[in-house]
Amino acid sequence: MGDANINEPEWDRDFADEPFRSRGMLLGPRAGAEELGATLYELDPGGAISPYHVHYGNEEMLLVLSGTPELRTPEGARRLQPGAVVAFRRGPEGAHRVSNPGEEPARIIMISTMRFPEVAEHPDTGTVLSMTGPAEGKSFPEGTDLPFMDTVMAAMQAAKERGPGG
């Protein structure tokens, strides 16, 4: 495995369409990391890397390399300058979204602990993500989730109906 080089990116992900309009190079796996994730993103003007979201199992940290991306947090939105470093704790206080309303591309690095399973939430849509690995898991749009105890009781009833070993 060769060394990853952020100055000569080999893009692993290319999201050319709205609303993302960005590219990503997975630095963590390329560098051999097992418990840390890091991704170099290049955001085109008007691009973003994700919806506004909350992580309940992982912390993240943002480093701005170039451009002036916009960061939305619970405190509001603000433009970041090259060199800015911002951490996002687990839970609602760490909610965030990074976008690029500027006229030039912006490059950032997002670093994350990689604890799975993980639960993330998109507060704007009410969607909850149950993540079993990077970009793996299930999405529960608002209105499709059921109360926890109802699902446990339904599973218990189904096992009882299947009989022994069910």
C-alpha positions as CSV (number, residue, x, y, z in Angstrom):
1,M,0.0,0.0,0.0
2,G,1.4,3.4,-1.0
3,D,1.3,6.4,1.1
4,A,-1.9,8.6,0.8
5,N,-1.1,12.1,-0.4
6,I,-3.6,14.9,0.0
7,N,-1.8,17.0,-2.5
8,E,-2.3,14.4,-5.2
9,P,-5.7,12.9,-4.3
10,E,-7.0,9.7,-5.7
11,W,-10.8,10.1,-5.3
12,D,-12.7,7.2,-3.9
13,R,-16.1,8.9,-4.0
14,D,-17.4,11.4,-6.5
15,F,-20.8,12.9,-5.9
16,A,-21.2,15.1,-8.9
17,D,-24.9,15.8,-8.5
18,E,-26.8,18.1,-6.1
19,P,-26.9,18.4,-3.2
20,F,-23.4,17.1,-2.6
21,R,-21.2,18.1,-5.5
22,S,-18.1,16.9,-3.8
23,R,-15.4,14.3,-3.9
24,G,-13.8,12.3,-1.2
25,M,-10.5,10.3,-0.6
26,L,-10.6,7.8,2.2
27,L,-7.4,8.6,4.1
28,G,-7.9,6.3,7.1
29,P,-7.9,3.0,5.1
30,R,-5.2,4.2,2.7
31,A,-3.0,5.0,5.7
32,G,-3.7,1.6,7.4
33,A,-5.8,3.0,10.2
34,E,-8.2,0.7,12.0
35,E,-9.9,2.9,14.6
36,L,-9.6,6.3,13.0
37,G,-11.4,7.5,10.0
38,A,-10.2,10.5,7.9
39,T,-11.5,11.7,4.6
40,L,-10.2,14.5,2.3
41,Y,-13.1,16.2,0.8
42,E,-13.2,18.7,-2.1
43,L,-16.5,20.6,-2.2
44,D,-17.5,22.4,-5.4
45,P,-19.3,25.7,-5.1
46,G,-22.7,24.9,-3.9
47,G,-21.6,21.5,-2.6
48,A,-21.8,19.8,0.8
49,I,-20.6,16.6,2.5
50,S,-23.7,15.6,4.3
51,P,-27.0,16.8,5.7
52,Y,-27.0,18.5,9.1
53,H,-26.4,15.5,11.5
54,V,-25.7,14.3,15.0
55,H,-23.4,11.3,15.9
56,Y,-24.2,9.5,19.1
57,G,-21.2,7.1,19.1
58,N,-18.4,9.0,17.4
59,E,-16.6,12.3,17.6
60,E,-15.4,14.1,14.5
61,M,-12.9,16.9,13.8
62,L,-12.8,19.2,10.8
63,L,-9.6,20.8,9.4
64,V,-10.0,23.4,6.6
65,L,-7.2,23.2,4.1
66,S,-8.5,25.7,1.5
67,G,-11.5,27.8,0.6
68,T,-14.0,29.2,3.0
69,P,-16.6,26.5,3.8
70,E,-19.7,27.2,5.8
71,L,-20.2,25.3,9.1
72,R,-23.7,25.0,10.6
73,T,-23.8,24.0,14.3
74,P,-26.5,24.4,17.0
75,E,-25.1,27.9,17.5
76,G,-25.8,28.9,13.9
77,A,-23.9,29.1,10.6
78,R,-20.5,30.7,10.1
79,R,-17.8,30.8,7.4
80,L,-14.4,29.1,8.2
81,Q,-11.0,30.2,7.1
82,P,-8.1,28.0,5.9
83,G,-6.4,26.5,8.9
84,A,-9.6,26.4,11.1
85,V,-9.9,23.3,13.3
86,V,-13.3,22.4,14.8
87,A,-14.3,19.4,16.9
88,F,-17.7,17.9,17.1
89,R,-18.6,16.0,20.3
90,R,-21.0,13.1,20.4
91,G,-24.6,14.1,20.9
92,P,-26.8,17.1,20.0
93,E,-24.1,19.7,21.0
94,G,-21.9,18.3,18.2
95,A,-24.5,18.5,15.4
96,H,-23.0,19.9,12.2
97,R,-23.1,20.3,8.4
98,V,-20.3,21.5,6.1
99,S,-21.1,23.2,2.8
100,N,-19.5,25.5,0.4
101,P,-21.5,28.6,-0.6
102,G,-18.3,30.2,-2.0
103,E,-17.3,30.6,-5.6
104,E,-14.1,28.5,-5.3
105,P,-13.7,24.9,-4.3
106,A,-13.0,24.2,-0.7
107,R,-10.9,21.3,0.7
108,I,-11.3,19.9,4.2
109,I,-10.3,16.9,6.1
110,M,-12.8,15.2,8.4
111,I,-11.4,12.9,11.1
112,S,-13.5,10.5,13.1
113,T,-13.4,7.9,15.7
114,M,-14.7,4.7,14.1
115,R,-16.9,3.0,16.7
116,F,-19.6,0.7,15.4
117,P,-22.4,0.1,15.8
118,E,-23.2,3.8,15.6
119,V,-26.5,5.8,15.6
120,A,-26.7,9.1,13.7
121,E,-29.6,11.4,13.3
122,H,-30.6,14.0,10.7
123,P,-32.6,16.5,12.8
124,D,-34.0,18.4,9.8
125,T,-35.7,15.3,8.4
126,G,-36.2,13.2,11.5
127,T,-34.2,10.4,9.9
128,V,-32.3,8.0,12.1
129,L,-29.4,6.0,10.8
130,S,-28.4,2.7,12.4
131,M,-24.8,2.2,11.2
132,T,-23.1,-1.2,11.3
133,G,-19.9,0.1,9.5
134,P,-18.7,2.9,7.3
135,A,-21.6,3.6,4.9
136,E,-23.4,0.4,6.0
137,G,-26.6,0.0,8.0
138,K,-30.2,1.0,7.9
139,S,-32.0,4.3,7.6
140,F,-35.3,5.0,9.4
141,P,-37.2,8.0,7.9
142,E,-39.5,9.8,10.2
143,G,-42.7,7.9,10.8
144,T,-41.2,4.5,10.1
145,D,-39.7,3.9,13.5
146,L,-41.6,2.2,16.2
147,P,-41.4,2.5,20.0
148,F,-38.5,0.3,21.3
149,M,-40.6,-1.8,23.7
150,D,-43.2,-2.4,21.0
151,T,-40.6,-3.9,18.7
152,V,-39.1,-6.0,21.5
153,M,-42.6,-7.4,22.4
154,A,-43.4,-8.1,18.7
155,A,-40.1,-10.0,18.4
156,M,-40.9,-12.0,21.5
157,Q,-44.3,-12.8,20.3
158,A,-43.0,-13.9,16.9
159,A,-40.4,-16.2,18.5
160,K,-43.2,-17.7,20.8
161,E,-45.3,-18.4,17.7
162,R,-42.4,-20.1,15.9
163,G,-42.1,-22.5,18.9
164,P,-39.0,-24.0,20.5
165,G,-35.7,-22.8,19.1
166,G,-37.6,-19.9,17.4
